């Protein structure tokens, strides 16, 4: 299943409901490709995370590697901004 920013523009309560449904799908082994800025969700549900800039993958790997030890400077900058909120 493909998702492109599934929580974009939603109020936090509805966004949380959408993420819960997606977590249920993941637990049921549904294969999903998700474009999201919800990085904590991505960390907990993903097998792999790919970071894209201008249509190119600049970094890819297991969630803990990407979230805790990103190698690319652009990934580091993005995560610092997103996780600070």
C-alpha positions in Angstrom: 0.0 0.0 0.0 1.3 3.5 -0.8 0.9 6.5 1.5 1.9 10.0 0.6 1.9 12.2 3.8 -1.2 10.5 5.2 -1.4 12.8 8.2 -0.7 16.1 6.4 -3.3 18.7 7.1 -5.1 16.6 9.7 -5.7 17.7 13.3 -3.6 15.8 15.8 -6.4 13.5 17.0 -7.3 12.3 13.5 -3.6 12.0 12.6 -3.0 9.8 15.6 -6.0 7.6 14.5 -4.5 7.3 11.0 -1.1 6.3 12.4 -2.8 3.7 14.6 -4.5 2.1 11.6 -1.2 2.0 9.8 0.5 0.4 12.8 -2.1 -2.2 12.8 -1.5 -2.9 9.1 2.2 -3.1 9.7 1.6 -5.6 12.6 -0.4 -7.7 10.1 2.6 -7.7 7.7 1.1 -5.3 5.2 3.9 -4.0 2.9 3.7 -0.2 2.9 5.7 2.6 1.2 5.1 5.7 3.3 6.2 9.2 2.6 6.1 11.0 5.9 7.7 13.6 8.2 6.3 11.6 11.2 9.8 10.4 12.1 8.9 8.7 15.4 6.2 6.7 13.6 8.7 5.8 10.9 11.3 4.7 13.5 8.8 2.3 15.2 7.1 0.8 12.2 9.7 0.7 9.5 12.0 -2.1 8.4 14.0 0.4 6.3 14.1 4.2 6.0 15.2 6.0 2.9 15.9 9.8 3.0 15.2 11.5 -0.3 16.2 15.0 -1.5 15.2 16.3 -4.9 14.0 12.8 -6.0 17.3 11.0 -5.1 17.9 8.7 -2.1 20.7 10.2 -0.1 20.7 7.7 2.8 19.0 4.4 3.4 19.1 1.8 6.2 17.5 0.4 9.3 15.5 2.9 11.4 17.9 3.0 14.3 20.9 3.6 12.1 19.3 6.4 10.2 17.7 8.0 13.3 20.6 7.6 15.7 23.7 7.8 13.4 22.9 9.4 10.1 25.9 9.7 7.9 24.7 12.3 5.4 24.9 16.0 6.5 21.5 16.7 4.9 19.9 13.9 6.9 21.6 15.1 10.1 20.2 18.6 9.5 16.7 17.4 8.7 16.5 15.1 11.8 17.8 17.8 14.1 15.0 20.1 12.9 12.2 17.5 12.9 13.1 15.8 16.2 13.5 19.1 18.1 9.8 19.9 17.8 
